[in-house]
Amino acid sequence: MPVPTVIQEEQVRVAEPKIIERLDTFSAPRLVESFDGDPCAPAYTTRDMPVPMPAAIRESAE
């Protein structure tokens, strides 16, 4: 491991094994599954869809 200065052998210590085990647990790979909806699906529901106007009403509105 790089250090900013030259260190002596007596300055080097080994950490407690519990700390290393905890770090190992936190950094272990995890399997995560996520399910996304269809990105090409329309963003509206059938309730939001426009309803075509009947011909008789359309002709009288013009």
MOPAC internal coordinates of N, CA, C and O (Angstrom, degrees):
PM7 1SCF
backbone

  N    0.0000 0     0.00 0     0.00 0    0    0    0
  C    1.4344 1     0.00 0     0.00 0    1    0    0
  C    1.5290 1   107.49 1     0.00 0    2    1    0
  O    1.2310 1   119.84 1   -49.63 1    3    2    1
  N    1.3207 1   117.91 1   130.37 1    3    2    1
  C    1.4632 1   120.32 1   179.25 1    5    3    2
  C    1.5282 1   111.16 1   -67.86 1    6    5    3
  O    1.2310 1   120.99 1   -39.65 1    7    6    5
  N    1.2991 1   115.72 1   140.35 1    7    6    5
  C    1.4768 1   121.97 1   176.84 1    9    7    6
  C    1.5230 1   108.37 1  -131.61 1   10    9    7
  O    1.2310 1   120.20 1   -26.13 1   11   10    9
  N    1.3570 1   117.23 1   153.87 1   11   10    9
  C    1.4649 1   119.56 1  -175.23 1   13   11   10
  C    1.5287 1   114.76 1   -70.04 1   14   13   11
  O    1.2310 1   119.88 1   157.39 1   15   14   13
  N    1.3250 1   117.84 1   -22.61 1   15   14   13
  C    1.4734 1   120.41 1  -179.89 1   17   15   14
  C    1.5201 1   109.38 1  -133.36 1   18   17   15
  O    1.2310 1   121.05 1   -11.21 1   19   18   17
  N    1.2979 1   115.60 1   168.79 1   19   18   17
  C    1.4636 1   120.45 1   176.02 1   21   19   18
  C    1.5269 1   107.43 1   -75.56 1   22   21   19
  O    1.2310 1   120.75 1   -50.09 1   23   22   21
  N    1.3163 1   116.16 1   129.91 1   23   22   21
  C    1.4642 1   119.34 1  -179.38 1   25   23   22
  C    1.5199 1   109.85 1  -111.97 1   26   25   23
  O    1.2310 1   121.80 1   -23.19 1   27   26   25
  N    1.3058 1   114.15 1   156.81 1   27   26   25
  C    1.4600 1   121.15 1  -179.72 1   29   27   26
  C    1.5275 1   108.96 1   -96.28 1   30   29   27
  O    1.2310 1   120.43 1   -19.62 1   31   30   29
  N    1.3235 1   116.78 1   160.38 1   31   30   29
  C    1.4577 1   121.85 1  -177.42 1   33   31   30
  C    1.5268 1   111.94 1   -58.72 1   34   33   31
  O    1.2310 1   119.75 1   142.47 1   35   34   33
  N    1.3158 1   118.08 1   -37.53 1   35   34   33
  C    1.4649 1   120.74 1  -178.51 1   37   35   34
  C    1.5417 1   112.52 1   -70.75 1   38   37   35
  O    1.2310 1   120.16 1   166.33 1   39   38   37
  N    1.3254 1   117.30 1   -13.67 1   39   38   37
  C    1.4587 1   120.44 1   177.44 1   41   39   38
  C    1.5311 1   112.79 1   -85.73 1   42   41   39
  O    1.2310 1   120.80 1   168.75 1   43   42   41
  N    1.3162 1   116.08 1   -11.25 1   43   42   41
  C    1.4609 1   120.68 1  -178.30 1   45   43   42
  C    1.5276 1   108.91 1   -89.87 1   46   45   43
  O    1.2310 1   121.11 1   -51.72 1   47   46   45
  N    1.3537 1   115.48 1   128.28 1   47   46   45
  C    1.4605 1   120.55 1   178.10 1   49   47   46
  C    1.5150 1   108.99 1  -129.91 1   50   49   47
  O    1.2310 1   121.24 1   -23.56 1   51   50   49
  N    1.3034 1   115.24 1   156.44 1   51   50   49
  C    1.4609 1   121.57 1   176.21 1   53   51   50
  C    1.5259 1   107.14 1   -99.14 1   54   53   51
  O    1.2310 1   120.89 1   -48.87 1   55   54   53
  N    1.3236 1   115.90 1   131.13 1   55   54   53
  C    1.4646 1   120.14 1   179.89 1   57   55   54
  C    1.5180 1   110.18 1   -70.62 1   58   57   55
  O    1.2310 1   121.56 1   -13.95 1   59   58   57
  N    1.3251 1   114.61 1   166.05 1   59   58   57
  C    1.4625 1   119.44 1   177.45 1   61   59   58
  C    1.5303 1   109.16 1   -65.35 1   62   61   59
  O    1.2310 1   120.08 1   -41.96 1   63   62   61
  N    1.3198 1   117.45 1   138.04 1   63   62   61
  C    1.4690 1   120.22 1  -179.06 1   65   63   62
  C    1.5348 1   113.28 1   -58.55 1   66   65   63
  O    1.2310 1   119.61 1   149.13 1   67   66   65
  N    1.3407 1   118.34 1   -30.87 1   67   66   65
  C    1.4675 1   121.37 1   179.53 1   69   67   66
  C    1.5274 1   111.01 1   -61.23 1   70   69   67
  O    1.2310 1   120.11 1   143.16 1   71   70   69
  N    1.3242 1   117.39 1   -36.84 1   71   70   69
  C    1.4702 1   121.04 1   179.46 1   73   71   70
  C    1.5283 1   109.80 1   -65.55 1   74   73   71
  O    1.2310 1   120.64 1   135.18 1   75   74   73
  N    1.3180 1   116.39 1   -44.82 1   75   74   73
  C    1.4611 1   120.86 1   179.76 1   77   75   74
  C    1.5307 1   110.02 1   -64.66 1   78   77   75
  O    1.2310 1   119.82 1   138.11 1   79   78   77
  N    1.3296 1   117.94 1   -41.89 1   79   78   77
  C    1.4695 1   121.02 1   178.35 1   81   79   78
  C    1.5311 1   110.82 1   -62.05 1   82   81   79
  O    1.2310 1   120.36 1   138.76 1   83   82   81
  N    1.3128 1   116.92 1   -41.24 1   83   82   81
  C    1.4729 1   120.59 1  -179.95 1   85   83   82
  C    1.5292 1   110.52 1   -65.44 1   86   85   83
  O    1.2310 1   120.15 1   136.17 1   87   86   85
  N    1.3215 1   117.31 1   -43.83 1   87   86   85
  C    1.4633 1   120.61 1   177.26 1   89   87   86
  C    1.5238 1   110.89 1   -62.90 1   90   89   87
  O    1.2310 1   120.75 1   141.30 1   91   90   89
  N    1.3198 1   116.17 1   -38.70 1   91   90   89
  C    1.4591 1   120.42 1   178.84 1   93   91   90
  C    1.5304 1   110.55 1   -63.98 1   94   93   91
  O    1.2310 1   120.43 1   139.69 1   95   94   93
  N    1.3185 1   116.79 1   -40.31 1   95   94   93
  C    1.4650 1   121.07 1   178.85 1   97   95   94
  C    1.5246 1   111.08 1   -64.95 1   98   97   95
  O    1.2310 1   120.20 1   135.31 1   99   98   97
  N    1.3160 1   117.23 1   -44.69 1   99   98   97
  C    1.4624 1   121.10 1  -179.34 1  101   99   98
  C    1.5252 1   112.37 1   -67.25 1  102  101   99
  O    1.2310 1   119.86 1   147.75 1  103  102  101
  N    1.3106 1   117.87 1   -32.25 1  103  102  101
  C    1.4615 1   120.35 1  -175.93 1  105  103  102
  C    1.5303 1   113.41 1   -95.22 1  106  105  103
  O    1.2310 1   120.08 1  -176.76 1  107  106  105
  N    1.3286 1   117.45 1     3.24 1  107  106  105
  C    1.4655 1   120.52 1   179.99 1  109  107  106
  C    1.5298 1   110.02 1   -68.83 1  110  109  107
  O    1.2310 1   120.17 1   -34.78 1  111  110  109
  N    1.3302 1   117.27 1   145.22 1  111  110  109
  C    1.4686 1   119.72 1   177.30 1  113  111  110
  C    1.5226 1   111.08 1   -64.87 1  114  113  111
  O    1.2310 1   121.10 1   -32.62 1  115  114  113
  N    1.3245 1   115.49 1   147.38 1  115  114  113
  C    1.4638 1   121.12 1   179.10 1  117  115  114
  C    1.5109 1   109.17 1  -125.33 1  118  117  115
  O    1.2310 1   120.73 1   -34.25 1  119  118  117
  N    1.3128 1   116.21 1   145.75 1  119  118  117
  C    1.4530 1   121.45 1   175.47 1  121  119  118
  C    1.5269 1   107.69 1   -93.77 1  122  121  119
  O    1.2310 1   121.08 1   -59.49 1  123  122  121
  N    1.3212 1   115.53 1   120.51 1  123  122  121
  C    1.4541 1   121.12 1   179.87 1  125  123  122
  C    1.5176 1   107.94 1  -126.76 1  126  125  123
  O    1.2310 1   120.62 1   -50.00 1  127  126  125
  N    1.3222 1   116.41 1   130.00 1  127  126  125
  C    1.4591 1   121.30 1   177.11 1  129  127  126
  C    1.5204 1   108.43 1  -110.71 1  130  129  127
  O    1.2310 1   121.03 1   -44.44 1  131  130  129
  N    1.3077 1   115.63 1   135.56 1  131  130  129
  C    1.4594 1   120.04 1   173.96 1  133  131  130
  C    1.5169 1   108.03 1  -136.03 1  134  133  131
  O    1.2310 1   121.23 1   -34.60 1  135  134  133
  N    1.3007 1   115.25 1   145.40 1  135  134  133
  C    1.4466 1   121.13 1  -177.95 1  137  135  134
  C    1.5116 1   108.86 1  -119.43 1  138  137  135
  O    1.2310 1   120.58 1   -63.73 1  139  138  137
  N    1.3178 1   116.49 1   116.27 1  139  138  137
  C    1.4477 1   121.92 1   178.78 1  141  139  138
  C    1.5162 1   109.10 1   -99.33 1  142  141  139
  O    1.2310 1   121.36 1   -29.20 1  143  142  141
  N    1.3259 1   115.01 1   150.80 1  143  142  141
  C    1.4443 1   119.48 1   176.46 1  145  143  142
  C    1.5217 1   110.80 1   -70.77 1  146  145  143
  O    1.2310 1   120.67 1    -6.87 1  147  146  145
  N    1.3031 1   116.32 1   173.13 1  147  146  145
  C    1.4520 1   122.22 1   179.40 1  149  147  146
  C    1.5295 1   108.95 1   -68.94 1  150  149  147
  O    1.2310 1   119.10 1   -63.00 1  151  150  149
  N    1.3412 1   119.33 1   117.00 1  151  150  149
  C    1.4652 1   120.43 1  -177.75 1  153  151  150
  C    1.5347 1   112.66 1   -69.70 1  154  153  151
  O    1.2310 1   120.20 1   164.43 1  155  154  153
  N    1.3304 1   117.23 1   -15.57 1  155  154  153
  C    1.4615 1   120.59 1  -179.45 1  157  155  154
  C    1.5308 1   112.51 1   -94.53 1  158  157  155
  O    1.2310 1   120.16 1   175.86 1  159  158  157
  N    1.3167 1   117.31 1    -4.14 1  159  158  157
  C    1.4630 1   120.58 1  -178.58 1  161  159  158
  C    1.5289 1   109.68 1   -71.17 1  162  161  159
  O    1.2310 1   119.99 1   -32.94 1  163  162  161
  N    1.3363 1   117.62 1   147.06 1  163  162  161
  C    1.4660 1   120.08 1   177.40 1  165  163  162
  C    1.5265 1   110.48 1   -61.21 1  166  165  163
  O    1.2310 1   120.86 1   -31.12 1  167  166  165
  N    1.3104 1   115.96 1   148.88 1  167  166  165
  C    1.4610 1   121.14 1  -176.53 1  169  167  166
  C    1.5219 1   112.27 1   -87.51 1  170  169  167
  O    1.2310 1   119.24 1  -177.40 1  171  170  169
  N    1.3182 1   119.05 1     2.60 1  171  170  169
  C    1.4581 1   121.12 1  -178.93 1  173  171  170
  C    1.5249 1   110.35 1  -115.33 1  174  173  171
  O    1.2310 1   121.32 1   -18.54 1  175  174  173
  N    1.3163 1   115.08 1   161.46 1  175  174  173
  C    1.4601 1   120.30 1   176.88 1  177  175  174
  C    1.5251 1   108.75 1  -100.43 1  178  177  175
  O    1.2310 1   120.49 1    -8.32 1  179  178  177
  N    1.3192 1   116.66 1   171.68 1  179  178  177
  C    1.4708 1   119.51 1   179.97 1  181  179  178
  C    1.5304 1   110.51 1   -64.04 1  182  181  179
  O    1.2310 1   119.40 1   153.35 1  183  182  181
  N    1.2991 1   118.75 1   -26.65 1  183  182  181
  C    1.4615 1   122.05 1   177.81 1  185  183  182
  C    1.5300 1   111.10 1   -67.21 1  186  185  183
  O    1.2310 1   120.24 1   149.85 1  187  186  185
  N    1.3260 1   117.14 1   -30.15 1  187  186  185
  C    1.4668 1   121.97 1  -178.43 1  189  187  186
  C    1.5284 1   113.17 1   -87.03 1  190  189  187
  O    1.2310 1   119.83 1   171.04 1  191  190  189
  N    1.3195 1   117.92 1    -8.96 1  191  190  189
  C    1.4570 1   120.80 1  -176.18 1  193  191  190
  C    1.5288 1   110.52 1   -71.13 1  194  193  191
  O    1.2310 1   120.02 1   -36.86 1  195  194  193
  N    1.3351 1   117.57 1   143.14 1  195  194  193
  C    1.4665 1   119.58 1   178.24 1  197  195  194
  C    1.5293 1   110.40 1   -68.97 1  198  197  195
  O    1.2310 1   121.19 1   -37.55 1  199  198  197
  N    1.3222 1   115.32 1   142.45 1  199  198  197
  C    1.4590 1   121.11 1   179.61 1  201  199  198
  C    1.5238 1   107.56 1   -98.92 1  202  201  199
  O    1.2310 1   119.81 1   -52.35 1  203  202  201
  N    1.3394 1   117.96 1   127.65 1  203  202  201
  C    1.4622 1   118.90 1  -179.98 1  205  203  202
  C    1.5355 1   110.64 1   -64.78 1  206  205  203
  O    1.2310 1   121.59 1   -37.94 1  207  206  205
  N    1.3193 1   114.57 1   142.06 1  207  206  205
  C    1.4567 1   121.19 1  -179.31 1  209  207  206
  C    1.5317 1   109.21 1   -80.08 1  210  209  207
  O    1.2310 1   119.58 1   -45.84 1  211  210  209
  N    1.3375 1   118.40 1   134.16 1  211  210  209
  C    1.4625 1   119.87 1   177.27 1  213  211  210
  C    1.5269 1   111.17 1   -60.11 1  214  213  211
  O    1.2310 1   120.59 1   -30.61 1  215  214  213
  N    1.3285 1   116.48 1   149.39 1  215  214  213
  C    1.4745 1   122.00 1  -176.11 1  217  215  214
  C    1.5235 1   112.36 1   -58.69 1  218  217  215
  O    1.2310 1   119.70 1   141.38 1  219  218  217
  N    1.3331 1   118.17 1   -38.62 1  219  218  217
  C    1.4748 1   120.43 1  -177.36 1  221  219  218
  C    1.5245 1   110.94 1   -64.36 1  222  221  219
  O    1.2310 1   119.57 1   139.86 1  223  222  221
  N    1.3232 1   118.43 1   -40.14 1  223  222  221
  C    1.4705 1   121.74 1   179.19 1  225  223  222
  C    1.5323 1   109.25 1   -71.83 1  226  225  223
  O    1.2310 1   120.36 1   140.15 1  227  226  225
  N    1.3401 1   116.91 1   -39.85 1  227  226  225
  C    1.4525 1   121.47 1  -178.09 1  229  227  226
  C    1.5367 1   109.90 1   -62.47 1  230  229  227
  O    1.2310 1   119.81 1   139.24 1  231  230  229
  N    1.3339 1   117.97 1   -40.76 1  231  230  229
  C    1.4692 1   121.30 1  -179.32 1  233  231  230
  C    1.5130 1   111.49 1   -68.60 1  234  233  231
  O    1.2310 1   119.81 1   142.87 1  235  234  233
  N    1.3389 1   117.97 1   -37.13 1  235  234  233
  C    1.4660 1   119.43 1  -179.33 1  237  235  234
  C    1.5233 1   111.41 1   -75.70 1  238  237  235
  O    1.2310 1   119.43 1   157.43 1  239  238  237
  N    1.3255 1   118.69 1   -22.57 1  239  238  237
  C    1.4584 1   121.69 1   179.05 1  241  239  238
  C    1.5206 1   111.49 1   -77.13 1  242  241  239
  O    1.2310 1   120.05 1   160.02 1  243  242  241
  N    1.3254 1   117.51 1   -19.98 1  243  242  241
  C    1.4704 1   120.58 1  -176.95 1  245  243  242
  C    1.4620 1   112.22 1   -83.23 1  246  245  243
  O    1.2310 1   120.10 1   180.00 1  247  246  245

